[in-house]
């Protein structure tokens, strides 16, 4: 996926502020944070969105959520709570078509988001 921004980050071709890595996933700070802590957790392997990932590799989908939960704990978000968001498709607000979890915390989250 030579045109995928997140694949380029995984490959090390584009710099990112990486906060965590595992066998299956990488977590890095969002460049336009929507909360005091805003980290993206992505699988190293390319899947366009959550629907594609869960259909093709349920074990990796589970690993993505487990890694996001672990990162939230490592960043000290767990005691107060945090939000995980997976935007899927253009109408769902997805702007980079490589599945990713937005991990947001560090403040009280209201609804609607923002």
BELNORQUI-V937892 format. One line per field, one symbol per residue. phi: phi as a letter, one per 20 degrees, with the letter a starting at -180 (. if undefined). A space follows every 50 residues. Layout:
phi=???
This chain:
phi=.feegffffgfnfcfbefdabcgdcccbfffcfdbgdbdddcffeecfbf fffffebgffgffffffffffgffemeggeobcdccecngfenfddecgb eedcanbfedcfgp
